[in-house]
């Protein structure tokens, strides 16, 4: 019983910490605004985090309807606050509003038994909020060709690769579509990393980063080769196995 209460206290503390973490960033961002003009700051986000944590603990006794009800109430308050902010300052940004809702969800998640994961996601959220200028500056420098190349890399790695069968075909089952396509992804990804490295760090440092990525790729090539069937790995069929050297 004591151990369970201690764990609940830790989870609730994590929920409050999530609110404090996000509220600290939002409060610092709007620190120059007049008192009372900020939509949400350190105290508001802390209360939202605590509210999410408490509702999740109550839901253990009364069911998940408690969390849903409180979340809807918070969402309505956030929407009303956002409407008033738009009317007063003509600011149509919705970042803080969505951050408030996500803070409640993460706090409830932490209190329900996943404090470490919820805190990790909250840290990512704070990073996204804090690096606004960096992200916007990066977005202004991205070209259409770079976006197209990024989408292509995602398509061949995330969409196409999992769909390919991971089994051998042909003589001695030498042709494995999955691992053949994996090498395509590896080569394309290495080229993409090299381009981004040169663009961000310059030619000299970019080449060094590309060389490091190439070294990692060469270490990946060995486990790929071990997926080939045993007959092909023998000296009886030397012409079937080209030696791959990355330097």
N, C-alpha and C positions, 0 to 999 in steps of 0.2 A: 504493500500500500504506500509506504513511504517512498519507495523507488519510483512508483508510478507518478506520485505527486511531484517528485523531483524532476522527472522527465517532462511532465506537463509544464512545470515552471521554466525549464530550459527552452522548450518549444515556444512558450509565450514570450520569453525574453528575445528569442530569435525573431519573432514576429514584430516586436517593438523595435528591434535593431534595424529591420528592413525599412520601417517607416522613418526612423531617424536618418538612415543612410541616404534615402532618396530625398527626404526633406532638407537635409544639409546641403545637398547640391542645388535644389530648387531655391532654397532660401538665400544661398550665396549668390546665385545667378541674379536674383531680383533684390539684392541687398540695398541698392540705391533707390528703390521705389519708396514712396511715402508710406508711413505706417497705416495699415488698414486698406491700402490699395492693392496689395498682393493677393492674388487668387488663393494661393496655397504656399505655405512655407514650412519651416521646421515643425512647428506645433501641429499644424493641420495634418501633415503626412504622418507624424508620430501617432496621432489619434486614429488615423485610418489604419495604420499597421496594428495598433492595439485592438481596434474594433474587429479587424479581420481575424486576429488570433483568438479573441474571446468568443466570437461567433463560431469558429471552428471547434473550440473546446465544448461549447454548449451543444453543438451539433452531435457530439458523441453520445449525448443523452436524449436529445429531441429529434435527431435525424437531420439530413442535409438541407431540409427545407428552411432551416434557420439561416444557413449561409446564403442560400439563394435569395431569401427575403431581404436580408441586410444588404446584400450586394445590389439588388434592385433599388433599394432606398438610397444607397450611396451614389449609384449611377444617376438617379433622378436629381439629387442635390448637385452633383458635378455638372450635369447638363444645364440646370438652372443657373449655376454660378457662371458657366461658360457663356450663356446667353447674355447675362448682365454685363460680363466683361466685354463682349463684342459690342454691345450697345454703348458702353461707356468709353472704350478706348479704340474701337474699330479694329481690334486685334483678333484675327480669325485663326490664330494658331491653336491647335488642339493637343499639342505635345503634353502639356501639364495635365490636361483632363485625362488623357489615356494613361499617363504615368500614375495618377491617383487610383484609377481602376485596377491597373496591374499591381500596384502596391497592396491593395486590399486582397487580391487573389494570391499573391505570393505570401502575405502574412498568414492567410488562412491555410495555405499549403504547408508553411513551416509549423504552425500549431497542430496540424493534423499528423505530424510525424516525419516530415522531410525537411528539417531545418537547414541542413547543409546544402542540399540542392537548391532550396528556395533562396538562401543567401547568395549562392553562386549566380543564380539568374538575376537577383537584385543588383549584384555587382556589375553584371553586363548592362543592365538597364541604366545604372548611374554612369557608366562609361559612355553609353550612347548619348545621354543627356549632356554630359560634360564636354564631349568632343564635338559639339555642334559646329563650330567654325571650321575645325579640321575636316569634318565630313563634308560640309558644304564646299570648302575649298577644293577638296579632292574631286567632288562631283563636277565642279566647273571645268576641271582639267581633263576629264574623261572624254575620249572621242567615241564616235559611233562605231568605229572599227573595233575598239577595245571592248565595248559592250557586246558586240557581235561575237568576238572571240571568247569572251567569258561565258556567254550563253552556249556556244559550241562545246566548250570544255565541260560544262555542266550536263549537256545532253549526252555526250559520249561516255561520261563517267557515272553520272547518277541515274540516268534514264536507260541508256542502252546496255551498259555493262551488266547490271543485275538480271537483265532479260535473257542473256546468252546462256546456253547450257554449259555447265561445268563438267564435261565429259569428253573423252577422246573419240575421234572418228577417223576412218581411213585405215591404211596399213599400220598395224601395231598401235592403233588408236593415237597416232602421232599428232593429229590436228584437234586441238582443244580450243573451241571458239572463245571461251571465257578468257583463257590466259593469253591467247593471241591478241584479243582486243585490249586486255590489260596493258600489254606492251605499247599498243597504240596510245592509250590514255597516258602512259608514263612518258612517252616521247613528246606528245603534245603538251602535257603539263610542264615538262622541263623547259620546253621552248617558251611557254607562256610566262613561267617564273623568271626566266632570263630576260625577257622583254621588260617585265614590270620592274625588275631589279635595276636594269640599266636606266630606265626612265626616272626612277625615284632617287637613286643614289649616284648616278653618273656612270660613265663607261668603265672607269677603273674598278670601283667597288662593285659595280654590277657584274663584271666578269668574275670577280672572286665569289660572289654569291651564287652565280650560275655554276661555277666549278664545284662549289660545295653541294649544290643540288644534284649535279652530275655524279658526285661521289656517292650520295645517298641512293641515286638511281642504280648505280652499279651494284650496290649491296642488295638492292631489291631484285636484280636480275638473277642472282643465284637461287633464291627460293622459287622463282618462276621456273627455272630450268629443272629443279628437283621435282616439279609436277609432271615432267615427261615420264612415260612408261619405261620400265627397266630395259627392255630390248634396245631402245634407242640410245640409252646411256652406255651401252657396251661398245667395244671396239669393233664389233662385227659390222656395224653400219656407220662408219665414220663420216660418210658424206651427208648423212641426214642431220648432223649436229654441227652447225657453224659455231665457231668460237666468238663470243661476244666480248669485246674489249672496249671499255670506256676509260679514257684517260683525259 
